[in-house]
Amino acid sequence: MTEQFQSMLNDSKPPVQVRPHYAFKRSEDPSRPGEYSVSDVNVPGVTLSHHAMLKKVIVDDLKETIGRVSESAFDGTVGNIPSVPYELPDGQTVNVAAERFSIPELLFNPPAGMTDAGESQEGMGLHKMVAEAISKTDADVRRELYGNVVLTGGNTLFPLLKERLEKELMDVAPQLLRVKLVASAQSSERRYSAWTGGS
């Protein structure tokens, strides 16, 4: 998801440059009080991987702040979607409209990929992956697994993701099985629960 939002920034006209806090300097324009110009700063000793990681943190925040899951399949043809502004650390404002919904929609309707034989194959959405994983377990535990699907991780923080996943999972689950998703209401707990459990 983060890479998709980064591609959105790269593909915008003009491309949006994401600068970590240390990589720019703002200076007030003396001829226009209250207006600032931004110039890049080259900090010696910063590795490319560290710079990329800090840029990713900014794009992650953009993703988690403005990304939304639609209640039903989003095809991009729904009326006018108002744009939402997001201010980057250097003061640039990015206005995001349909991408707020179309990028998270990839969790449920990923683009078709290619099989090893070179044939086109429909991408497997999150709900289908959950159903397929449960179907590969013993038949006597499937009922319990469908009733205890746990959501963790940063992408589960998209508003309405829990409700949409539950609805989509009910459509692919065997009849008479109760589907229940479990997710912490606290965003920090949901984001880091996999790490907490691992430790």
Disulfide bonds with the S-S distance in Angstrom:
none
